[in-house]
């Protein structure tokens, strides 16, 4: 077995998680264009919502893990937030792996807890990306995902790189454009039920196909959103969570996968699928489950193509089969494996995979019903197992979590 396939050590990961590492609180702000709130104000709002959900105060938090900001250019993001909030945790860290950041924040928190560096760790990410940065600024940020010498000078963009990969995938497996549109249509039905989704109006496959083309094969409705907002979750021990007011959600599996950094260095569709898929496969191995055990999947969806290759990489579908699987309705609420029950990055909001983790936790708590908040009921009945992931770059690096409503038994 190669080194890449051998890590993380399954036995060691199980040892750590067997202690009972849980998500004991979640929170998310409004999402959209929030011109009256800056990046750190949004982070503070998500922090308060999460602490209130758990029923604790900031004084009880002894660790903080943040992500990064597209707007606030500080090299010490975690401690800058601590200064803003006025508290002094004994453990702090910032994680920056693009869209893979959120699950890695949870892993970072778990590692800190296991090492005795902290007991109650706040994981929070937010930004005023939509109102705080110009279009040219976003283009400049996107340049970081392309190779400066051999890609960027020749016009490779983030969406263009994704498009190259998606087109090759569609060619090799004869996947129709309708399959990508079905991802959007399905998630739009779910997003219509989420109280803070930016796009609440359901769309059809035809609506997606008739929307403006951005970069082949992606129409504007195939693309994830740019928004202002924040979200957070609280990681602690099962013992400490007994004194909190919410039902704990157990981190049962963790996994990471990597295939390339720049799209020009990706060897093939298979290599990308394998690298991405390894994160989910390893997380399920650590948890001691198979794809057939999953009740809900919150899959990173930077573009409509992204969940398809992830479903295949995780073993939910065979190679080239995910498109038909979605077209058949399997990803809908009431389907075989409801996917992105909050609308995902394409319909709710884009904060990496933060909202995916929040939604997975709410599903496993049995609290994904927003009827009292102007939304609807998007709860998957009796959900016990959930998988969630995030991918950074152009599907370059992926991190995944398996969450459970019950303590790990593997």
Sine and cosine of phi, psi and omega as CSV:
sin_phi,cos_phi,sin_psi,cos_psi,sin_omega,cos_omega
0.00,0.00,0.72,-0.70,-0.02,-1.00
-0.95,0.31,0.31,-0.95,0.05,-1.00
-0.86,0.51,-0.64,0.77,-0.02,-1.00
-0.87,0.49,-0.63,0.77,-0.01,-1.00
-0.99,0.14,-0.27,0.96,-0.09,-1.00
-1.00,0.03,-0.24,0.97,-0.04,-1.00
-0.92,-0.39,0.54,-0.84,-0.07,1.00
-0.95,0.31,0.45,-0.89,0.03,-1.00
-0.88,0.47,0.85,-0.52,-0.10,-0.99
-0.88,0.47,-0.71,0.70,-0.03,-1.00
-0.88,0.47,-0.66,0.75,-0.02,-1.00
-0.94,0.34,-0.64,0.77,0.05,-1.00
-0.89,0.45,-0.66,0.75,0.04,-1.00
-0.90,0.43,-0.63,0.77,0.03,-1.00
-0.85,0.53,-0.72,0.69,-0.02,-1.00
-0.90,0.44,-0.74,0.68,-0.09,-1.00
-0.97,0.24,-0.39,0.92,0.01,-1.00
-0.89,0.45,-0.41,0.91,0.03,-1.00
-0.90,0.44,-0.39,0.92,-0.05,-1.00
0.99,-0.14,0.98,0.18,0.10,-1.00
-0.97,-0.25,0.85,-0.53,-0.17,-0.98
-0.77,-0.64,0.37,-0.93,0.22,-0.98
-0.99,-0.11,0.89,-0.45,-0.15,-0.99
-0.93,-0.36,0.04,1.00,0.03,-1.00
-0.19,-0.98,0.55,-0.83,0.05,-1.00
-0.64,-0.77,0.37,-0.93,0.06,-1.00
-0.30,-0.95,0.54,-0.84,0.07,-1.00
-0.53,-0.85,0.64,-0.77,-0.03,-1.00
-0.99,0.10,-0.03,-1.00,0.24,-0.97
-0.85,0.52,0.39,-0.92,0.05,-1.00
-0.79,-0.62,0.58,-0.81,0.02,-1.00
0.57,-0.82,-0.66,-0.75,0.07,-1.00
-0.97,-0.24,0.97,-0.24,-0.09,-1.00
-0.88,-0.47,0.97,0.26,-0.14,-0.99
-0.92,0.39,-0.30,0.95,-0.05,-1.00
-1.00,0.04,0.02,1.00,-0.07,-1.00
-0.76,-0.65,0.75,-0.67,0.06,-1.00
-1.00,0.05,0.05,-1.00,-0.08,-1.00
-0.85,0.53,-0.79,0.61,-0.07,-1.00
-0.95,0.30,-0.46,0.89,0.10,-1.00
-0.91,0.42,-0.65,0.76,0.05,-1.00
-0.90,0.43,-0.66,0.75,0.05,-1.00
-0.88,0.48,-0.66,0.75,0.01,-1.00
-0.91,0.42,-0.63,0.77,0.01,-1.00
-0.91,0.42,-0.70,0.71,0.03,-1.00
-0.90,0.43,-0.59,0.81,0.05,-1.00
-0.87,0.49,-0.75,0.66,-0.01,-1.00
-0.89,0.45,-0.68,0.73,0.01,-1.00
-0.87,0.50,-0.64,0.77,-0.03,-1.00
-0.95,0.32,-0.68,0.73,0.03,-1.00
-0.90,0.43,-0.65,0.76,0.04,-1.00
-0.90,0.44,-0.61,0.79,0.03,-1.00
-0.88,0.47,-0.65,0.76,0.00,-1.00
-0.98,0.18,-0.36,0.93,-0.02,-1.00
0.99,0.17,0.54,0.84,0.03,-1.00
-0.77,-0.63,0.11,-0.99,0.02,-1.00
-0.95,-0.31,0.22,-0.98,0.02,-1.00
-0.88,0.47,-0.49,0.87,-0.01,-1.00
-0.90,0.43,-0.34,0.94,-0.01,-1.00
-1.00,0.01,-0.09,1.00,0.03,-1.00
-1.00,0.01,0.80,-0.60,0.00,-1.00
-0.88,-0.48,0.17,0.99,0.07,-1.00
-0.50,-0.86,0.52,-0.85,0.04,-1.00
-0.61,-0.79,0.71,-0.71,0.09,-1.00
-0.81,-0.58,0.84,-0.55,0.04,-1.00
-0.91,-0.41,0.05,-1.00,0.04,-1.00
-0.97,-0.25,-0.91,-0.42,-0.03,-1.00
-0.52,-0.85,0.15,-0.99,0.01,-1.00
-0.77,-0.63,0.67,-0.74,0.12,-0.99
-0.99,0.16,-0.30,0.95,-0.12,-0.99
-0.97,-0.26,-0.76,0.65,-0.02,-1.00
-1.00,0.02,0.95,-0.30,-0.09,-1.00
-1.00,0.02,0.99,0.12,0.07,-1.00
-0.83,-0.55,0.69,-0.72,0.03,-1.00
-0.99,0.15,-0.15,0.99,-0.03,-1.00
-0.83,-0.55,0.91,0.42,-0.17,-0.99
-0.90,0.44,-0.70,0.71,-0.06,-1.00
-0.88,0.47,-0.75,0.67,-0.04,-1.00
-0.96,0.28,-0.44,0.90,0.12,-0.99
-0.90,0.44,-0.66,0.75,0.07,-1.00
-0.91,0.42,-0.67,0.74,0.03,-1.00
-0.84,0.54,-0.68,0.74,0.04,-1.00
-0.88,0.48,-0.69,0.73,-0.02,-1.00
-0.89,0.45,-0.65,0.76,-0.03,-1.00
-0.99,0.11,-0.31,0.95,0.03,-1.00
0.97,0.22,0.63,0.77,0.08,-1.00
-0.67,-0.74,0.27,-0.96,-0.17,-0.99
-0.77,-0.64,0.99,0.17,-0.01,-1.00
-0.94,0.34,0.40,-0.91,0.02,-1.00
-0.99,0.15,-0.24,0.97,0.01,-1.00
-0.70,-0.72,0.69,-0.72,0.04,-1.00
-0.48,-0.88,0.53,-0.85,0.00,-1.00
-0.32,-0.95,0.40,-0.92,0.13,-0.99
-0.82,-0.58,0.62,-0.78,-0.02,-1.00
-0.87,-0.49,0.69,-0.72,0.00,-1.00
-0.61,-0.79,1.00,0.01,0.07,-1.00
-0.75,-0.66,0.70,0.71,0.01,-1.00
0.83,0.56,-0.70,-0.71,-0.03,-1.00
-0.92,0.38,-0.22,0.98,0.03,-1.00
-1.00,0.10,-0.01,1.00,-0.16,-0.99
-0.90,0.44,-0.72,0.69,-0.14,-0.99
-0.86,0.52,-0.78,0.63,0.05,-1.00
-0.88,0.48,-0.57,0.82,0.03,-1.00
-0.93,0.37,-0.47,0.88,0.10,-0.99
-0.89,0.45,-0.66,0.75,0.04,-1.00
-0.91,0.43,-0.65,0.76,0.04,-1.00
-0.90,0.43,-0.68,0.73,0.03,-1.00
-0.86,0.51,-0.68,0.73,0.03,-1.00
-0.90,0.44,-0.69,0.73,0.01,-1.00
-0.88,0.47,-0.68,0.73,0.02,-1.00
-0.89,0.46,-0.66,0.75,0.01,-1.00
-0.90,0.43,-0.66,0.75,0.02,-1.00
-0.91,0.42,-0.71,0.71,0.00,-1.00
-0.88,0.47,-0.57,0.82,-0.02,-1.00
-0.99,0.12,-0.05,1.00,0.00,-1.00
0.98,0.17,0.26,0.97,-0.02,-1.00
-0.99,0.11,-0.34,0.94,0.01,-1.00
-0.32,-0.95,0.25,-0.97,0.03,-1.00
-0.85,-0.53,-0.56,0.83,-0.01,-1.00
-0.80,-0.60,0.94,-0.33,-0.14,-0.99
-0.90,-0.44,0.84,-0.55,0.08,-1.00
-1.00,0.05,0.82,-0.57,0.09,-1.00
-0.93,-0.37,0.88,-0.47,-0.13,-0.99
-0.62,-0.79,0.67,-0.75,0.07,-1.00
-0.62,-0.78,0.64,-0.77,0.05,-1.00
-0.15,-0.99,0.30,-0.95,-0.01,-1.00
-0.20,-0.98,0.39,-0.92,0.14,-0.99
-0.98,-0.21,0.83,0.56,-0.10,-0.99
-0.88,0.48,-0.63,0.78,-0.08,-1.00
-0.93,0.36,-0.71,0.71,-0.08,-1.00
-0.99,-0.16,-0.22,0.98,-0.10,-0.99
-0.98,-0.17,-0.03,1.00,-0.05,-1.00
-0.66,-0.75,0.61,-0.80,-0.01,-1.00
-0.99,0.13,0.21,-0.98,0.05,-1.00
-0.87,0.49,-0.67,0.74,0.03,-1.00
-0.91,0.41,-0.55,0.83,0.05,-1.00
-0.91,0.42,-0.63,0.77,0.03,-1.00
-0.92,0.40,-0.62,0.78,0.04,-1.00
-0.89,0.45,-0.65,0.76,0.03,-1.00
-0.90,0.43,-0.63,0.78,0.05,-1.00
-0.90,0.43,-0.65,0.76,-0.03,-1.00
-0.90,0.44,-0.39,0.92,-0.01,-1.00
-0.86,0.51,-0.46,0.89,-0.03,-1.00
-0.89,0.45,-0.34,0.94,-0.01,-1.00
-1.00,0.05,-0.09,1.00,0.01,-1.00
-0.91,-0.42,0.46,-0.89,0.00,-1.00
-0.96,0.27,0.79,-0.61,-0.17,-0.99
-0.92,0.40,-0.43,0.90,-0.08,-1.00
-0.99,-0.15,-0.61,0.79,-0.15,-0.99
-0.91,-0.41,-0.12,0.99,0.00,-1.00
-0.88,-0.47,-0.86,0.51,-0.10,-0.99
-0.83,0.56,-0.71,0.71,-0.02,-1.00
-0.88,0.47,-0.33,0.94,-0.06,-1.00
-0.97,-0.24,0.23,0.97,0.16,-0.99
1.00,-0.03,0.18,0.98,0.04,-1.00
-0.95,0.32,0.81,-0.59,0.06,-1.00
-0.90,-0.44,0.11,-0.99,0.03,-1.00
-0.87,0.49,-0.79,0.62,-0.01,-1.00
-0.92,0.39,-0.55,0.84,0.05,-1.00
-0.91,0.41,-0.65,0.76,0.05,-1.00
-0.90,0.43,-0.69,0.73,0.09,-1.00
-0.87,0.50,-0.65,0.76,-0.02,-1.00
-0.89,0.45,-0.64,0.77,0.05,-1.00
-0.86,0.51,-0.73,0.69,-0.02,-1.00
-0.91,0.41,-0.69,0.72,-0.01,-1.00
-0.89,0.45,-0.67,0.74,0.00,-1.00
-0.90,0.44,-0.64,0.77,0.03,-1.00
-0.90,0.43,-0.68,0.74,0.05,-1.00
-0.86,0.51,-0.73,0.68,-0.02,-1.00
-0.90,0.43,-0.59,0.81,0.02,-1.00
-0.93,0.38,-0.73,0.68,-0.07,-1.00
-0.91,0.40,-0.52,0.85,-0.10,-0.99
-0.90,-0.45,0.19,0.98,0.04,-1.00
0.81,0.59,0.73,0.68,-0.01,-1.00
-1.00,0.04,0.83,-0.57,-0.04,-1.00
-0.98,0.21,0.38,-0.93,0.05,-1.00
-0.85,0.52,-0.52,0.86,-0.01,-1.00
-0.87,0.49,-0.46,0.89,0.00,-1.00
-0.92,0.40,-0.66,0.75,0.06,-1.00
-0.91,0.41,-0.68,0.74,0.00,-1.00
-0.90,0.44,-0.51,0.86,0.01,-1.00
-0.92,0.39,-0.54,0.84,0.08,-1.00
-0.87,0.50,-0.73,0.68,-0.01,-1.00
-0.90,0.44,-0.74,0.67,-0.03,-1.00
-0.87,0.49,-0.68,0.73,0.03,-1.00
-0.88,0.47,-0.75,0.66,-0.04,-1.00
-0.94,0.35,-0.43,0.90,0.05,-1.00
-0.93,0.38,-0.55,0.83,0.07,-1.00
-0.90,0.43,-0.62,0.79,0.01,-1.00
-0.96,0.28,-0.68,0.73,-0.01,-1.00
-0.88,0.47,-0.48,0.88,0.04,-1.00
-0.88,0.47,-0.34,0.94,-0.05,-1.00
-0.99,-0.15,-0.14,0.99,-0.06,-1.00
-1.00,-0.03,0.82,-0.58,-0.17,-0.99
-0.86,0.50,-0.56,0.83,-0.08,-1.00
-0.93,-0.37,0.34,0.94,0.03,-1.00
-0.93,0.38,0.68,-0.73,0.03,-1.00
-0.91,0.42,-0.65,0.76,-0.03,-1.00
-0.93,-0.38,0.96,-0.27,-0.09,-1.00
-0.98,-0.18,-0.19,0.98,-0.06,-1.00
-1.00,0.10,0.86,-0.51,0.04,-1.00
-0.89,0.46,0.56,-0.83,0.06,-1.00
-0.81,-0.58,0.35,-0.94,0.02,-1.00
-0.98,-0.20,0.17,-0.99,0.09,-1.00
-0.85,0.53,-0.66,0.75,-0.01,-1.00
-0.90,0.43,-0.61,0.79,0.04,-1.00
-0.87,0.50,-0.68,0.73,-0.01,-1.00
-0.91,0.42,-0.73,0.68,-0.04,-1.00
-0.91,0.42,-0.44,0.90,-0.01,-1.00
-1.00,-0.04,-0.07,1.00,0.02,-1.00
-0.98,0.20,0.26,-0.97,-0.13,-0.99
-0.87,0.49,0.73,-0.69,0.06,-1.00
-0.97,0.26,0.73,-0.69,0.01,-1.00
-0.96,-0.28,-0.83,0.56,0.07,-1.00
-0.45,-0.90,0.87,-0.49,-0.08,-1.00
-0.77,0.64,0.78,-0.62,0.15,0.99
-0.98,-0.17,0.37,0.93,-0.15,-0.99
-0.99,-0.12,0.85,-0.53,0.20,-0.98
-1.00,0.10,0.16,-0.99,-0.05,-1.00
-0.87,0.50,-0.56,0.83,-0.01,-1.00
-0.97,0.23,-0.18,0.98,0.07,-1.00
-0.99,0.15,-0.15,0.99,-0.17,-0.99
-0.99,-0.17,0.51,-0.86,0.06,-1.00
-0.96,0.29,0.25,-0.97,-0.15,-0.99
-1.00,-0.01,0.30,-0.95,0.19,-0.98
-0.88,-0.47,0.82,-0.57,-0.16,-0.99
-0.51,-0.86,0.21,-0.98,0.21,-0.98
-0.98,-0.18,0.57,-0.82,0.04,-1.00
0.40,-0.92,0.05,-1.00,-0.01,-1.00
-0.45,-0.89,0.36,-0.93,0.06,-1.00
-0.48,-0.88,0.38,-0.93,-0.04,-1.00
-0.44,-0.90,0.36,-0.93,0.15,-0.99
-0.58,-0.82,0.44,-0.90,-0.08,-1.00
-0.94,-0.35,0.82,-0.58,0.00,-1.00
-0.94,-0.35,0.74,-0.67,0.00,-1.00
-0.42,-0.91,-0.16,-0.99,0.04,-1.00
-1.00,0.01,0.39,-0.92,0.04,-1.00
-0.88,0.48,-0.60,0.80,0.01,-1.00
-0.90,0.43,-0.70,0.71,-0.01,-1.00
-0.92,0.38,-0.55,0.83,-0.03,-1.00
-0.92,0.38,-0.31,0.95,0.03,-1.00
-0.87,0.49,-0.45,0.89,0.01,-1.00
-1.00,-0.02,0.12,0.99,0.02,-1.00
-0.96,-0.27,0.16,-0.99,-0.20,-0.98
-0.99,-0.14,-0.08,1.00,-0.02,-1.00
-0.96,-0.29,0.34,-0.94,0.09,-1.00
-0.95,0.32,0.80,-0.59,-0.02,-1.00
-0.96,0.29,0.56,-0.83,0.09,-1.00
-0.91,-0.41,0.83,-0.56,-0.14,-0.99
-1.00,0.07,0.71,-0.70,0.19,-0.98
-0.99,0.16,0.95,-0.32,-0.13,-0.99
-0.97,-0.23,-0.34,0.94,-0.03,-1.00
-0.44,-0.90,0.57,-0.82,0.06,-1.00
-0.70,-0.72,0.49,-0.87,0.02,-1.00
-0.24,-0.97,0.46,-0.89,0.04,-1.00
-0.72,-0.70,0.44,-0.90,0.03,-1.00
-0.50,-0.87,0.53,-0.85,-0.07,-1.00
-0.53,-0.85,0.64,-0.77,0.02,-1.00
-0.78,-0.63,-0.47,0.88,-0.06,-1.00
-0.22,-0.97,0.18,-0.98,0.17,-0.99
-0.97,-0.24,-0.78,0.63,0.00,-1.00
-0.95,-0.32,0.57,-0.82,-0.13,-0.99
-0.87,0.49,-0.48,0.87,0.02,-1.00
-0.92,0.39,-0.27,0.96,0.00,-1.00
-0.98,-0.17,-0.02,1.00,0.06,-1.00
-0.94,0.34,0.80,-0.60,-0.10,-1.00
-0.95,0.31,-0.63,0.78,-0.08,-1.00
-0.18,-0.98,0.18,-0.98,0.13,-0.99
-0.86,0.51,-0.67,0.74,0.00,-1.00
-0.87,0.50,-0.66,0.75,-0.03,-1.00
-0.92,0.39,-0.60,0.80,0.03,-1.00
-0.93,0.37,-0.71,0.70,0.02,-1.00
-0.86,0.51,-0.67,0.74,-0.03,-1.00
-0.92,0.39,-0.69,0.72,0.00,-1.00
-0.91,0.42,-0.72,0.70,0.06,-1.00
-0.90,0.43,-0.73,0.68,-0.07,-1.00
-0.90,0.43,-0.47,0.88,-0.03,-1.00
-0.85,0.53,-0.57,0.82,0.00,-1.00
-0.87,0.49,-0.75,0.66,0.00,-1.00
-0.94,0.34,-0.64,0.77,0.00,-1.00
-0.89,0.45,-0.68,0.74,-0.01,-1.00
-0.94,0.35,-0.61,0.79,0.04,-1.00
-0.88,0.48,-0.65,0.76,0.03,-1.00
-0.94,0.35,-0.58,0.81,0.04,-1.00
-0.89,0.45,-0.69,0.72,0.04,-1.00
-0.88,0.48,-0.65,0.76,-0.01,-1.00
-0.97,0.26,-0.27,0.96,0.00,-1.00
0.97,0.22,0.53,0.85,0.01,-1.00
-0.79,-0.61,0.12,-0.99,0.08,-1.00
-0.86,-0.51,0.19,-0.98,0.04,-1.00
-0.83,0.56,-0.48,0.88,-0.02,-1.00
-0.93,0.37,-0.30,0.95,0.00,-1.00
-1.00,0.10,-0.25,0.97,-0.09,-1.00
-0.94,0.34,0.61,-0.79,0.05,-1.00
-0.96,-0.27,-0.45,0.89,-0.03,-1.00
-0.47,-0.88,0.55,-0.84,-0.01,-1.00
-0.76,-0.65,0.86,-0.51,0.07,-1.00
-0.95,-0.30,1.00,-0.05,-0.21,-0.98
-0.97,-0.23,0.75,-0.67,0.01,-1.00
-0.81,0.59,0.75,-0.67,-0.14,-0.99
-0.68,-0.73,0.88,0.48,0.04,-1.00
-0.84,0.55,-0.60,0.80,0.13,-0.99
-0.65,-0.76,0.24,-0.97,-0.09,-1.00
-0.90,0.45,-0.39,0.92,0.02,-1.00
-0.96,0.27,-0.51,0.86,-0.16,-0.99
-0.84,0.54,-0.73,0.68,0.01,-1.00
-0.89,0.45,-0.48,0.88,-0.04,-1.00
-0.90,0.44,-0.77,0.64,-0.03,-1.00
-0.94,0.33,-0.46,0.89,0.05,-1.00
-0.95,0.32,-0.70,0.72,0.04,-1.00
-0.84,0.55,-0.64,0.77,0.02,-1.00
-0.95,0.32,-0.67,0.74,0.01,-1.00
-0.90,0.44,-0.56,0.83,-0.01,-1.00
-0.98,0.18,-0.18,0.98,0.02,-1.00
1.00,-0.03,0.15,0.99,0.06,-1.00
-0.94,0.34,-0.60,0.80,0.02,-1.00
-0.76,-0.65,0.34,-0.94,0.12,-0.99
-0.97,0.22,0.15,-0.99,-0.01,-1.00
-0.86,0.50,0.78,-0.62,0.03,-1.00
0.97,0.24,0.07,1.00,-0.10,-0.99
-0.98,-0.18,-0.20,0.98,-0.13,-0.99
-0.91,0.41,-0.57,0.82,0.00,-1.00
-0.86,0.51,-0.77,0.64,0.04,-1.00
-0.90,0.43,-0.57,0.82,0.02,-1.00
-0.87,0.50,-0.69,0.72,0.03,-1.00
-0.95,0.32,-0.67,0.74,0.02,-1.00
-0.85,0.52,-0.50,0.86,0.01,-1.00
-0.98,0.22,-0.08,1.00,0.05,-1.00
1.00,-0.05,0.14,0.99,-0.08,-1.00
-0.93,0.38,-0.38,0.92,-0.04,-1.00
-1.00,0.00,-0.06,1.00,-0.02,-1.00
-0.98,0.18,0.35,-0.94,0.18,-0.98
-0.84,0.55,0.79,-0.61,-0.10,-0.99
1.00,-0.05,-0.14,0.99,0.03,-1.00
-1.00,0.07,-0.10,-0.99,-0.05,-1.00
-0.88,0.48,-0.66,0.75,-0.01,-1.00
-0.56,-0.83,1.00,0.03,0.00,-1.00
-0.81,0.59,0.73,-0.68,-0.11,-0.99
-0.83,-0.55,0.69,-0.72,0.04,-1.00
0.76,0.65,0.89,0.46,-0.09,-1.00
-0.95,0.31,-0.06,1.00,0.07,-1.00
-0.97,-0.23,-0.07,1.00,-0.04,-1.00
0.97,-0.25,-0.34,0.94,0.07,-1.00
0.95,0.32,-0.16,-0.99,0.01,-1.00
-0.91,0.41,-0.41,0.91,-0.07,-1.00
-0.98,0.19,-0.46,0.89,-0.08,-1.00
-0.82,-0.57,-0.55,0.83,0.00,-1.00
-1.00,0.08,-0.94,0.34,-0.04,-1.00
-0.09,-1.00,0.26,-0.97,-0.02,-1.00
-0.90,-0.44,0.96,-0.28,0.16,-0.99
-0.74,-0.68,0.75,0.66,-0.15,-0.99
0.89,0.46,-0.72,-0.70,-0.01,-1.00
-0.97,-0.24,0.30,0.95,-0.01,-1.00
-0.87,0.50,-0.74,0.67,-0.01,-1.00
-0.92,0.39,-0.49,0.87,0.05,-1.00
-0.89,0.45,-0.67,0.74,0.00,-1.00
-0.93,0.37,-0.69,0.73,0.03,-1.00
-0.86,0.51,-0.72,0.70,-0.02,-1.00
-0.91,0.43,-0.66,0.75,0.03,-1.00
-0.87,0.48,-0.67,0.75,0.02,-1.00
-0.90,0.44,-0.70,0.72,0.02,-1.00
-0.89,0.45,-0.63,0.77,0.04,-1.00
-0.87,0.50,-0.71,0.71,-0.06,-1.00
-0.97,0.25,-0.33,0.94,0.13,-0.99
-1.00,0.09,-0.17,0.99,-0.04,-1.00
0.96,0.27,0.49,0.87,-0.11,-0.99
-0.85,-0.53,0.44,0.90,-0.01,-1.00
-1.00,-0.05,0.78,0.63,0.05,-1.00
-0.83,-0.56,0.94,-0.34,-0.06,-1.00
-0.98,-0.19,0.36,0.93,-0.06,-1.00
-0.86,0.51,-0.56,0.83,-0.03,-1.00
-0.98,0.17,-0.10,1.00,-0.04,-1.00
-0.89,-0.45,0.31,0.95,0.03,-1.00
1.00,-0.02,0.06,1.00,0.04,-1.00
-0.96,-0.27,-0.63,-0.78,0.00,-1.00
-0.55,-0.84,-0.10,-1.00,-0.05,-1.00
-1.00,0.00,0.93,-0.37,0.06,-1.00
-0.88,-0.47,0.47,0.88,0.01,-1.00
-0.98,0.21,0.75,-0.66,0.14,-0.99
-1.00,0.08,0.86,-0.50,-0.08,-1.00
-0.85,0.52,0.72,-0.69,0.12,-0.99
0.82,0.57,0.59,0.81,0.00,-1.00
-0.92,0.39,0.79,-0.61,-0.01,-1.00
-0.89,-0.46,-0.61,0.79,-0.06,-1.00
-0.85,-0.53,0.70,-0.71,0.06,-1.00
-0.69,-0.72,0.56,-0.83,0.15,-0.99
-0.88,-0.47,0.63,-0.78,0.06,-1.00
-0.60,-0.80,0.49,-0.87,-0.05,-1.00
-0.50,-0.87,0.21,-0.98,0.13,-0.99
-0.60,-0.80,0.53,-0.85,0.00,-1.00
-0.79,-0.61,0.76,-0.66,0.03,-1.00
-0.99,-0.17,0.45,-0.89,-0.05,-1.00
0.93,0.36,-0.45,-0.89,0.06,-1.00
-1.00,-0.07,0.96,0.27,-0.06,-1.00
0.82,0.57,0.61,0.79,-0.05,-1.00
-0.99,0.15,-0.78,0.62,-0.07,-1.00
-0.78,-0.62,0.72,-0.69,-0.07,-1.00
-0.76,-0.66,0.62,-0.78,0.12,-0.99
-0.80,-0.61,0.59,-0.81,-0.06,-1.00
-0.67,-0.74,0.48,-0.87,0.10,-0.99
-0.80,-0.60,0.60,-0.80,0.27,-0.96
-0.95,-0.32,0.81,-0.59,-0.01,-1.00
-0.92,-0.39,0.49,-0.87,-0.05,-1.00
-0.65,-0.76,0.49,-0.87,0.08,-1.00
-0.99,0.15,-0.15,0.99,-0.04,-1.00
-0.80,-0.60,0.36,-0.93,-0.01,-1.00
-0.87,0.49,0.53,-0.85,0.01,-1.00
-0.87,0.49,0.62,-0.78,0.03,-1.00
-0.89,-0.46,-0.18,0.98,-0.03,-1.00
-0.94,0.34,0.00,0.00,0.00,0.00
